[in-house]
Amino acid sequence: MKYCSECGHEVVLKVPPDDHLPRYLCAHCGMIHYQNPKLVVGCVPEWDGKVLLCRRAIDPRMGYWTLPAGFMENNETTEQAAMREAAEEALAEVEILAPLTLVNVPHISQVHLLFRARLRRGQFGIGAETLETALFTESVIPWEDIAFPSVSYTLERFFEDRRHSHYGFHITTWRKTTAP
Amino acid sequence: MKYCSECGHEVVLKVPPDDHLPRYLCAHCGMIHYQNPKLVVGCVPEWDGKVLLCRRAIDPRMGYWTLPAGFMENNETTEQAAMREAAEEALAEVEILAPLTLVNVPHISQVHLLFRARLRRGQFGIGAETLETALFTESVIPWEDIAFPSVSYTLERFFEDRRHSHYGFHITTWRKTTAP
């Protein structure tokens, strides 16, 4: 950030009075520009015991497999965000069941939130940001070709919980050293 | 947003190619300025069967009681955010135990995430944004003077789960019609 988005004057990076972190400040209009982590929300769509994965058509990690997920938008709920992403990336209508995992990703200031979901009518397609979409049984999940550690973690928790017939809510932190 | 924060030229609000929502676009440098929901993170600090609440010294809802919580910062985890907010608002050192509630607040583009926590050594104080801090047993919680529906919801779930000796993870949506 170089300019104030409200008045167009240059900003400076400094700690405001009564604060403890540097912020972008506009000396002209007084605006403090806070920057905060973003939520990435998605789901594990299940159908007939299988899980729907999408192969990414865009960077980062183009060509690798992921769960339908993306940046939450203003004025929606996390469930709506998860449903919208499934519709956009996999042309899939999903019923959101329950939150399954939360993954802190502090080195890129993100929080990933994944729900369990049911794929309605078993129907899906290939969205604009997707190369390929497919249903996988646990035994054929392409573990070596999963796009992000938060997706691997979520799939592991999903299958583990399913084996025990009891789904929990799991939280972890993806540290930079484990990033692909 | 009126000006591009990267180059200082005026922005326009329009739907970019391959997108579905209006964004602030800079015709000069091409930057797309996305705006996304913010995470508010906090905890229910428990000590000796009681829960620590803070009376707000700032608006919104000045004078009303809340759990220590606030905007998550870049490059921290949700647990770190909850610990930091307890330290800032109640001068309290807490041990984060598990996520307890997630409250969608779509009308102000927020997501509230509250953890269960243990107050270390039972010590606390009064932070800069707090008028008063106190430990409450369930029977004396000032339900009529709670600052936000997400705080009431979290306290209700906490006491209910504690009665059953089993803590879950609970999700709800705070709609505008129920706002104070």
HADDOCK unambig.tbl for C-alpha pairs under 7 A between the chains (distance, minus, plus):
assign (segid A and resid 1 and name CA) (segid B and resid 5 and name CA) 5.17 0.50 0.50
assign (segid A and resid 1 and name CA) (segid B and resid 6 and name CA) 5.45 0.50 0.50
assign (segid A and resid 2 and name CA) (segid B and resid 5 and name CA) 5.57 0.50 0.50
assign (segid A and resid 2 and name CA) (segid B and resid 6 and name CA) 5.26 0.50 0.50
assign (segid A and resid 3 and name CA) (segid B and resid 4 and name CA) 6.90 0.50 0.50
assign (segid A and resid 3 and name CA) (segid B and resid 5 and name CA) 4.44 0.50 0.50
assign (segid A and resid 3 and name CA) (segid B and resid 6 and name CA) 6.08 0.50 0.50
assign (segid A and resid 3 and name CA) (segid B and resid 7 and name CA) 6.71 0.50 0.50
assign (segid A and resid 3 and name CA) (segid B and resid 8 and name CA) 5.32 0.50 0.50
assign (segid A and resid 4 and name CA) (segid B and resid 3 and name CA) 6.89 0.50 0.50
assign (segid A and resid 4 and name CA) (segid B and resid 5 and name CA) 5.73 0.50 0.50
assign (segid A and resid 5 and name CA) (segid B and resid 1 and name CA) 5.14 0.50 0.50
assign (segid A and resid 5 and name CA) (segid B and resid 2 and name CA) 5.55 0.50 0.50
assign (segid A and resid 5 and name CA) (segid B and resid 3 and name CA) 4.44 0.50 0.50
assign (segid A and resid 5 and name CA) (segid B and resid 4 and name CA) 5.73 0.50 0.50
assign (segid A and resid 5 and name CA) (segid B and resid 5 and name CA) 5.18 0.50 0.50
assign (segid A and resid 6 and name CA) (segid B and resid 1 and name CA) 5.42 0.50 0.50
assign (segid A and resid 6 and name CA) (segid B and resid 2 and name CA) 5.25 0.50 0.50
assign (segid A and resid 6 and name CA) (segid B and resid 3 and name CA) 6.10 0.50 0.50
assign (segid A and resid 7 and name CA) (segid B and resid 3 and name CA) 6.71 0.50 0.50
assign (segid A and resid 8 and name CA) (segid B and resid 3 and name CA) 5.30 0.50 0.50
assign (segid A and resid 8 and name CA) (segid B and resid 8 and name CA) 5.12 0.50 0.50
assign (segid A and resid 35 and name CA) (segid B and resid 74 and name CA) 6.90 0.50 0.50
assign (segid A and resid 36 and name CA) (segid B and resid 38 and name CA) 6.67 0.50 0.50
assign (segid A and resid 36 and name CA) (segid B and resid 72 and name CA) 6.44 0.50 0.50
assign (segid A and resid 36 and name CA) (segid B and resid 73 and name CA) 5.25 0.50 0.50
assign (segid A and resid 36 and name CA) (segid B and resid 74 and name CA) 5.14 0.50 0.50
assign (segid A and resid 37 and name CA) (segid B and resid 72 and name CA) 6.82 0.50 0.50
assign (segid A and resid 37 and name CA) (segid B and resid 73 and name CA) 6.39 0.50 0.50
assign (segid A and resid 37 and name CA) (segid B and resid 74 and name CA) 5.17 0.50 0.50
assign (segid A and resid 38 and name CA) (segid B and resid 36 and name CA) 6.65 0.50 0.50
assign (segid A and resid 38 and name CA) (segid B and resid 38 and name CA) 6.84 0.50 0.50
assign (segid A and resid 72 and name CA) (segid B and resid 36 and name CA) 6.44 0.50 0.50
assign (segid A and resid 72 and name CA) (segid B and resid 37 and name CA) 6.82 0.50 0.50
assign (segid A and resid 73 and name CA) (segid B and resid 36 and name CA) 5.24 0.50 0.50
assign (segid A and resid 73 and name CA) (segid B and resid 37 and name CA) 6.39 0.50 0.50
assign (segid A and resid 74 and name CA) (segid B and resid 35 and name CA) 6.92 0.50 0.50
assign (segid A and resid 74 and name CA) (segid B and resid 36 and name CA) 5.15 0.50 0.50
assign (segid A and resid 74 and name CA) (segid B and resid 37 and name CA) 5.16 0.50 0.50
assign (segid A and resid 74 and name CA) (segid B and resid 109 and name CA) 4.95 0.50 0.50
assign (segid A and resid 75 and name CA) (segid B and resid 106 and name CA) 4.29 0.50 0.50
assign (segid A and resid 75 and name CA) (segid B and resid 107 and name CA) 5.52 0.50 0.50
assign (segid A and resid 75 and name CA) (segid B and resid 108 and name CA) 6.77 0.50 0.50
assign (segid A and resid 75 and name CA) (segid B and resid 109 and name CA) 4.98 0.50 0.50
assign (segid A and resid 76 and name CA) (segid B and resid 106 and name CA) 5.06 0.50 0.50
assign (segid A and resid 77 and name CA) (segid B and resid 104 and name CA) 5.38 0.50 0.50
assign (segid A and resid 77 and name CA) (segid B and resid 106 and name CA) 5.68 0.50 0.50
assign (segid A and resid 78 and name CA) (segid B and resid 104 and name CA) 6.69 0.50 0.50
assign (segid A and resid 104 and name CA) (segid B and resid 77 and name CA) 5.39 0.50 0.50
assign (segid A and resid 104 and name CA) (segid B and resid 78 and name CA) 6.68 0.50 0.50
assign (segid A and resid 106 and name CA) (segid B and resid 75 and name CA) 4.27 0.50 0.50
assign (segid A and resid 106 and name CA) (segid B and resid 76 and name CA) 5.06 0.50 0.50
assign (segid A and resid 106 and name CA) (segid B and resid 77 and name CA) 5.68 0.50 0.50
assign (segid A and resid 107 and name CA) (segid B and resid 75 and name CA) 5.51 0.50 0.50
assign (segid A and resid 108 and name CA) (segid B and resid 75 and name CA) 6.77 0.50 0.50
assign (segid A and resid 109 and name CA) (segid B and resid 74 and name CA) 4.96 0.50 0.50
assign (segid A and resid 109 and name CA) (segid B and resid 75 and name CA) 4.97 0.50 0.50
assign (segid A and resid 169 and name CA) (segid B and resid 169 and name CA) 6.61 0.50 0.50
